[in-house]
Amino acid sequence: METTIANMTKKEFTEIIAKVVEQKLFEIFGDHEEGVILKENVRKRLIRQKKSVAAGERGEDIHRVITRLGLN
C-alpha cells in the first residue's frame, strides 16, 4: 500500500527525510566506518551549517527558491 505525504504523521515524514539524507551522505562520502576523511572545504561548510542551525538560522524560504528558480 502506498502512503502519501498528506497521510503521514510529522514523525513518519521526519524519519523518511532522515533516511534519505543519510543515504545521500553515504553515497557522497562513503561508509563512515571506513574512516573517510572529509576535504577541508566540506568540513568547514558542515561546521558553518551546524553553527547556523544551532543559532536558529534557517535555510532560504521555499517561496523565494520557487520564485528564483521560476517554478511558480
Summary of the structure (lengths in Angstrom):
residues: 72
radius of gyration: 16.2
end to end distance: 31.3
largest distance: 44.2
contacts: 108
relative contact order: 0.05
helix: 67%
strand: 0%
